[in-house]
Amino acid sequence: MYPSGISQDVSTQKGAFVKMKGYGHQMEGASRPTFFRGVVTVVTKLFNVVQRTNAYFGQKDIQQALLLRRLCKDLLFPHPEADHVHIVPTTRDPNDGLALSSRNAYLSANERKFAPAIYKALQYARSAWSNGESKDRCVSKAVSVIDEVKVQAAMDGMDMRLDYIEMNDSETFDVLDVSSNHQLAGDIPVILSGALWVGKTRSIDSIVVGDLKHII
């Protein structure tokens, strides 16, 4: 992907790169400021090389998938066209709902027990949202779930740290107003996402609430 090599220091890099303005600093981008610059650059190169009709990305990385769809739309990619960038449902462990990911291999057996906490927290927030509660209350309930699991993990001598849980507009990625609820949001899907450190492994997950036809 970088035949001339590349510095990990963005300020010293030279050459052509792709950057999404206004869409890469929220959610995952808040914790990883230059991450999506690398993603869209590498995927642009990939699309130019393989020139496939369809591309498929997982819903777990929903922000990444939606950014790549917008990339194809804004830059008029012929292969794939934006409406051929598909987002497929997250595959989960049938027992505890943990999103399947290559990162799970880094979890110890003990850490693996607590990793599903992020999905459990998002489920609580989704339920609260469906019941008409405000965005602020939904996020607070999700954080409370994590706090409870953190206590259990600490008793097992394991460290857990919440990076974020947030609710964002699926079109703009803007953070929802604290008083927003599903009646005010209307038909536009809302992205409920979070990231959790379990030991030294960072796990991410997301749930889309609202009309999925607008996204999937």
MARLO-986001 format. One record per residue (C-alpha): residue number from 1; x, y, z; residue in one letter. Coordinates in steps of 0.05 Angstrom, whole numbers, plus 32768, in hexadecimal, padded with zeros to 4 digits. Example, Ala and Ser with C-alpha at 12.3 -4.5 7.8 and 13.67 -1.06 7.14 Angstrom:
% MARLO-986001
<rec pos="1" px="80F6" py="7FA6" pz="809C" code="A"/>
<rec pos="2" px="8111" py="7FEB" pz="808F" code="S"/>
***
This chain:
% MARLO-986001
<rec pos="1" px="8000" py="8000" pz="8000" code="M"/>
<rec pos="2" px="803B" py="802F" pz="800D" code="Y"/>
<rec pos="3" px="8072" py="8019" pz="7FDC" code="P"/>
<rec pos="4" px="809F" py="8053" pz="7FF0" code="S"/>
<rec pos="5" px="8095" py="8046" pz="803A" code="G"/>
<rec pos="6" px="8070" py="8073" pz="806A" code="I"/>
<rec pos="7" px="807D" py="8097" pz="80AB" code="S"/>
<rec pos="8" px="804D" py="808B" pz="80E5" code="Q"/>
<rec pos="9" px="8053" py="80D5" pz="80F5" code="D"/>
<rec pos="10" px="801D" py="80F6" pz="80CB" code="V"/>
<rec pos="11" px="803F" py="813A" pz="80CD" code="S"/>
<rec pos="12" px="807C" py="811E" pz="80A9" code="T"/>
<rec pos="13" px="8058" py="80F5" pz="8074" code="Q"/>
<rec pos="14" px="8060" py="8106" pz="802B" code="K"/>
<rec pos="15" px="8036" py="80F1" pz="7FEF" code="G"/>
<rec pos="16" px="7FEC" py="80EB" pz="7FDE" code="A"/>
<rec pos="17" px="7FB9" py="80DB" pz="8015" code="F"/>
<rec pos="18" px="7F6D" py="80DD" pz="801A" code="V"/>
<rec pos="19" px="7F4B" py="8101" pz="8053" code="K"/>
<rec pos="20" px="7F01" py="8105" pz="8065" code="M"/>
<rec pos="21" px="7EF2" py="814B" pz="807D" code="K"/>
<rec pos="22" px="7EBE" py="8152" pz="80B4" code="G"/>
<rec pos="23" px="7EB0" py="8108" pz="80BD" code="Y"/>
<rec pos="24" px="7EEE" py="80EA" pz="80DD" code="G"/>
<rec pos="25" px="7EF3" py="810D" pz="8120" code="H"/>
<rec pos="26" px="7EB6" py="80F1" pz="8143" code="Q"/>
<rec pos="27" px="7EAC" py="80AC" pz="8163" code="M"/>
<rec pos="28" px="7EEA" py="8082" pz="8153" code="E"/>
<rec pos="29" px="7F0C" py="80BF" pz="8135" code="G"/>
<rec pos="30" px="7F0A" py="80E3" pz="8178" code="A"/>
<rec pos="31" px="7F36" py="80AC" pz="8197" code="S"/>
<rec pos="32" px="7F5F" py="809F" pz="8157" code="R"/>
<rec pos="33" px="7F68" py="80E3" pz="8135" code="P"/>
<rec pos="34" px="7F8C" py="80CD" pz="80F6" code="T"/>
<rec pos="35" px="7F6F" py="8087" pz="80F0" code="F"/>
<rec pos="36" px="7F3B" py="8095" pz="80B9" code="F"/>
<rec pos="37" px="7F6D" py="80BB" pz="808F" code="R"/>
<rec pos="38" px="7F94" py="807A" pz="808B" code="G"/>
<rec pos="39" px="7F55" py="8050" pz="807F" code="V"/>
<rec pos="40" px="7F3A" py="8079" pz="8045" code="V"/>
<rec pos="41" px="7F7F" py="807F" pz="8025" code="T"/>
<rec pos="42" px="7F8C" py="8034" pz="8028" code="V"/>
<rec pos="43" px="7F45" py="8021" pz="8011" code="V"/>
<rec pos="44" px="7F49" py="8053" pz="7FD7" code="T"/>
<rec pos="45" px="7F88" py="802F" pz="7FC0" code="K"/>
<rec pos="46" px="7F66" py="7FEC" pz="7FC9" code="L"/>
<rec pos="47" px="7F28" py="8001" pz="7FA1" code="F"/>
<rec pos="48" px="7F55" py="801C" pz="7F6A" code="N"/>
<rec pos="49" px="7F7B" py="7FDB" pz="7F65" code="V"/>
<rec pos="50" px="7F43" py="7FA7" pz="7F69" code="V"/>
<rec pos="51" px="7F0A" py="7FD0" pz="7F4A" code="Q"/>
<rec pos="52" px="7ED3" py="7FA4" pz="7F63" code="R"/>
<rec pos="53" px="7E88" py="7FB1" pz="7F5A" code="T"/>
<rec pos="54" px="7E76" py="7FA5" pz="7FA3" code="N"/>
<rec pos="55" px="7E9A" py="7FAF" pz="7FE6" code="A"/>
<rec pos="56" px="7E83" py="7F95" pz="802A" code="Y"/>
<rec pos="57" px="7E93" py="7FB1" pz="806E" code="F"/>
<rec pos="58" px="7E7C" py="7F9C" pz="80B3" code="G"/>
<rec pos="59" px="7E4B" py="7FC4" pz="80DD" code="Q"/>
<rec pos="60" px="7E78" py="7FBE" pz="811A" code="K"/>
<rec pos="61" px="7EA4" py="7FF3" pz="80F9" code="D"/>
<rec pos="62" px="7E68" py="801C" pz="80E3" code="I"/>
<rec pos="63" px="7E8B" py="805F" pz="80E1" code="Q"/>
<rec pos="64" px="7EC1" py="8042" pz="80B4" code="Q"/>
<rec pos="65" px="7E8E" py="8022" pz="8086" code="A"/>
<rec pos="66" px="7E64" py="8061" pz="807F" code="L"/>
<rec pos="67" px="7EA3" py="808B" pz="8072" code="L"/>
<rec pos="68" px="7EB8" py="805C" pz="803A" code="L"/>
<rec pos="69" px="7E73" py="8060" pz="801B" code="R"/>
<rec pos="70" px="7E77" py="80AC" pz="801D" code="R"/>
<rec pos="71" px="7EBE" py="80A9" pz="8000" code="L"/>
<rec pos="72" px="7EA3" py="8083" pz="7FC3" code="C"/>
<rec pos="73" px="7E69" py="80B4" pz="7FBC" code="K"/>
<rec pos="74" px="7E90" py="80F5" pz="7FC4" code="D"/>
<rec pos="75" px="7ECA" py="80E0" pz="7F96" code="L"/>
<rec pos="76" px="7E9C" py="80BE" pz="7F63" code="L"/>
<rec pos="77" px="7EBD" py="807A" pz="7F68" code="F"/>
<rec pos="78" px="7EA8" py="804D" pz="7F2E" code="P"/>
<rec pos="79" px="7EBF" py="800E" pz="7F52" code="H"/>
<rec pos="80" px="7E9B" py="8007" pz="7F81" code="P"/>
<rec pos="81" px="7E65" py="803C" pz="7F7A" code="E"/>
<rec pos="82" px="7E4C" py="8055" pz="7FBD" code="A"/>
<rec pos="83" px="7E0C" py="802D" pz="7FBC" code="D"/>
<rec pos="84" px="7E36" py="7FEE" pz="7FB2" code="H"/>
<rec pos="85" px="7E5A" py="7FF8" pz="7FF4" code="V"/>
<rec pos="86" px="7E34" py="7FC9" pz="8021" code="H"/>
<rec pos="87" px="7E31" py="7FC7" pz="806D" code="I"/>
<rec pos="88" px="7E26" py="7F81" pz="8088" code="V"/>
<rec pos="89" px="7E0D" py="7F6F" pz="80CE" code="P"/>
<rec pos="90" px="7E3F" py="7F62" pz="8105" code="T"/>
<rec pos="91" px="7E4C" py="7F19" pz="8113" code="T"/>
<rec pos="92" px="7E49" py="7F0A" pz="815D" code="R"/>
<rec pos="93" px="7E59" py="7ED3" pz="818D" code="D"/>
<rec pos="94" px="7E17" py="7EAD" pz="8195" code="P"/>
<rec pos="95" px="7E1F" py="7EA7" pz="81E1" code="N"/>
<rec pos="96" px="7E32" py="7EED" pz="81F8" code="D"/>
<rec pos="97" px="7E2B" py="7F1A" pz="81BC" code="G"/>
<rec pos="98" px="7E74" py="7F2F" pz="81B7" code="L"/>
<rec pos="99" px="7E82" py="7F4A" pz="8172" code="A"/>
<rec pos="100" px="7EB1" py="7F1B" pz="814D" code="L"/>
<rec pos="101" px="7EF3" py="7F3D" pz="813F" code="S"/>
<rec pos="102" px="7F3C" py="7F2C" pz="8134" code="S"/>
<rec pos="103" px="7F4A" py="7F56" pz="8172" code="R"/>
<rec pos="104" px="7F28" py="7F22" pz="819E" code="N"/>
<rec pos="105" px="7F65" py="7EF6" pz="8195" code="A"/>
<rec pos="106" px="7F8B" py="7F26" pz="81C2" code="Y"/>
<rec pos="107" px="7F5B" py="7F1B" pz="81FC" code="L"/>
<rec pos="108" px="7F6F" py="7EEB" pz="8233" code="S"/>
<rec pos="109" px="7F3C" py="7EB9" pz="824A" code="A"/>
<rec pos="110" px="7F2C" py="7EE4" pz="8286" code="N"/>
<rec pos="111" px="7F27" py="7F24" pz="825C" code="E"/>
<rec pos="112" px="7EFA" py="7F01" pz="822A" code="R"/>
<rec pos="113" px="7EC5" py="7EF8" pz="8261" code="K"/>
<rec pos="114" px="7EBF" py="7F43" pz="8269" code="F"/>
<rec pos="115" px="7EC6" py="7F5A" pz="8221" code="A"/>
<rec pos="116" px="7E7C" py="7F54" pz="8210" code="P"/>
<rec pos="117" px="7E6E" py="7F8D" pz="8241" code="A"/>
<rec pos="118" px="7E71" py="7FC0" pz="8209" code="I"/>
<rec pos="119" px="7E39" py="7F9D" pz="81E2" code="Y"/>
<rec pos="120" px="7E10" py="7F94" pz="8222" code="K"/>
<rec pos="121" px="7E17" py="7FDF" pz="8230" code="A"/>
<rec pos="122" px="7E01" py="7FF1" pz="81E9" code="L"/>
<rec pos="123" px="7DC5" py="7FC4" pz="81EF" code="Q"/>
<rec pos="124" px="7DAF" py="7FE8" pz="822F" code="Y"/>
<rec pos="125" px="7DB6" py="802A" pz="820B" code="A"/>
<rec pos="126" px="7D8E" py="8011" pz="81D0" code="R"/>
<rec pos="127" px="7D56" py="7FF9" pz="81FD" code="S"/>
<rec pos="128" px="7D54" py="803D" pz="8220" code="A"/>
<rec pos="129" px="7D52" py="8061" pz="81DD" code="W"/>
<rec pos="130" px="7D19" py="8035" pz="81C5" code="S"/>
<rec pos="131" px="7CF3" py="8047" pz="8205" code="N"/>
<rec pos="132" px="7CF8" py="8091" pz="81F4" code="G"/>
<rec pos="133" px="7D2F" py="80A4" pz="8224" code="E"/>
<rec pos="134" px="7D5F" py="80DD" pz="8213" code="S"/>
<rec pos="135" px="7DA3" py="80D2" pz="81F4" code="K"/>
<rec pos="136" px="7DC3" py="80E9" pz="8235" code="D"/>
<rec pos="137" px="7D9D" py="80B4" pz="825E" code="R"/>
<rec pos="138" px="7DAC" py="807E" pz="822A" code="C"/>
<rec pos="139" px="7DF7" py="808B" pz="822E" code="V"/>
<rec pos="140" px="7DF5" py="808F" pz="827A" code="S"/>
<rec pos="141" px="7DD3" py="804B" pz="827E" code="K"/>
<rec pos="142" px="7E07" py="802D" pz="8250" code="A"/>
<rec pos="143" px="7E40" py="804A" pz="8279" code="V"/>
<rec pos="144" px="7E20" py="802E" pz="82B9" code="S"/>
<rec pos="145" px="7E23" py="7FE9" pz="829B" code="V"/>
<rec pos="146" px="7E6D" py="7FF1" pz="828D" code="I"/>
<rec pos="147" px="7E79" py="800B" pz="82D3" code="D"/>
<rec pos="148" px="7E59" py="7FCD" pz="82F1" code="E"/>
<rec pos="149" px="7E82" py="7F9E" pz="82C7" code="V"/>
<rec pos="150" px="7EC1" py="7FC5" pz="82D7" code="K"/>
<rec pos="151" px="7EB6" py="7FB6" pz="8321" code="V"/>
<rec pos="152" px="7EB0" py="7F6C" pz="8312" code="Q"/>
<rec pos="153" px="7EEE" py="7F6E" pz="82E6" code="A"/>
<rec pos="154" px="7F16" py="7F92" pz="831C" code="A"/>
<rec pos="155" px="7F05" py="7F5A" pz="834D" code="M"/>
<rec pos="156" px="7F25" py="7F2B" pz="831B" code="D"/>
<rec pos="157" px="7F63" py="7F57" pz="8318" code="G"/>
<rec pos="158" px="7F53" py="7F6F" pz="82D2" code="M"/>
<rec pos="159" px="7F53" py="7FB7" pz="82B8" code="D"/>
<rec pos="160" px="7F1A" py="7FD2" pz="828E" code="M"/>
<rec pos="161" px="7F16" py="8019" pz="8273" code="R"/>
<rec pos="162" px="7EDD" py="8038" pz="824C" code="L"/>
<rec pos="163" px="7EF5" py="8062" pz="8211" code="D"/>
<rec pos="164" px="7EB1" py="807C" pz="81FC" code="Y"/>
<rec pos="165" px="7E67" py="806D" pz="81F2" code="I"/>
<rec pos="166" px="7E43" py="809E" pz="81C4" code="E"/>
<rec pos="167" px="7E06" py="80A8" pz="8198" code="M"/>
<rec pos="168" px="7E11" py="80C9" pz="8154" code="N"/>
<rec pos="169" px="7DE9" py="80DD" pz="8118" code="D"/>
<rec pos="170" px="7DF5" py="80A9" pz="80E2" code="S"/>
<rec pos="171" px="7DF9" py="80DD" pz="80AA" code="E"/>
<rec pos="172" px="7E24" py="8113" pz="80C9" code="T"/>
<rec pos="173" px="7E44" py="80EC" pz="8103" code="F"/>
<rec pos="174" px="7E33" py="8127" pz="812F" code="D"/>
<rec pos="175" px="7E28" py="8116" pz="8178" code="V"/>
<rec pos="176" px="7DDE" py="8117" pz="8189" code="L"/>
<rec pos="177" px="7DC6" py="814E" pz="81B7" code="D"/>
<rec pos="178" px="7DC0" py="8136" pz="81FF" code="V"/>
<rec pos="179" px="7D75" py="8140" pz="81FF" code="S"/>
<rec pos="180" px="7D69" py="811D" pz="81BD" code="S"/>
<rec pos="181" px="7D3D" py="80DE" pz="81BB" code="N"/>
<rec pos="182" px="7D25" py="80AF" pz="8185" code="H"/>
<rec pos="183" px="7CE7" py="80D8" pz="8178" code="Q"/>
<rec pos="184" px="7D11" py="8116" pz="816A" code="L"/>
<rec pos="185" px="7D43" py="80EE" pz="8141" code="A"/>
<rec pos="186" px="7D0C" py="80D8" pz="8111" code="G"/>
<rec pos="187" px="7D1E" py="80A5" pz="80DB" code="D"/>
<rec pos="188" px="7D68" py="80B5" pz="80D8" code="I"/>
<rec pos="189" px="7D8E" py="807A" pz="80F7" code="P"/>
<rec pos="190" px="7DB8" py="8088" pz="8134" code="V"/>
<rec pos="191" px="7DFB" py="8067" pz="813F" code="I"/>
<rec pos="192" px="7E05" py="804E" pz="8186" code="L"/>
<rec pos="193" px="7E4E" py="803C" pz="818E" code="S"/>
<rec pos="194" px="7E85" py="8031" pz="81C1" code="G"/>
<rec pos="195" px="7ECC" py="801C" pz="81CE" code="A"/>
<rec pos="196" px="7EE5" py="7FF7" pz="820C" code="L"/>
<rec pos="197" px="7F2B" py="7FE4" pz="8222" code="W"/>
<rec pos="198" px="7F2C" py="7F9E" pz="8240" code="V"/>
<rec pos="199" px="7F72" py="7F95" pz="8259" code="G"/>
<rec pos="200" px="7F9E" py="7FAB" pz="821F" code="K"/>
<rec pos="201" px="7F6A" py="7F9C" pz="81EA" code="T"/>
<rec pos="202" px="7F3C" py="7FD2" pz="81CF" code="R"/>
<rec pos="203" px="7EF8" py="7FB8" pz="81BA" code="S"/>
<rec pos="204" px="7EC7" py="7FE0" pz="8191" code="I"/>
<rec pos="205" px="7E7E" py="7FD3" pz="8181" code="D"/>
<rec pos="206" px="7E41" py="7FF7" pz="8164" code="S"/>
<rec pos="207" px="7DF6" py="7FF0" pz="815E" code="I"/>
<rec pos="208" px="7DCB" py="8017" pz="812D" code="V"/>
<rec pos="209" px="7D88" py="802C" pz="8148" code="V"/>
<rec pos="210" px="7D51" py="8045" pz="811A" code="G"/>
<rec pos="211" px="7D40" py="8034" pz="80D2" code="D"/>
<rec pos="212" px="7D79" py="8008" pz="80B9" code="L"/>
<rec pos="213" px="7D62" py="8010" pz="8071" code="K"/>
<rec pos="214" px="7D85" py="8053" pz="8070" code="H"/>
<rec pos="215" px="7DC9" py="8031" pz="807E" code="I"/>
<rec pos="216" px="7DCB" py="7FE7" pz="806F" code="I"/>
***
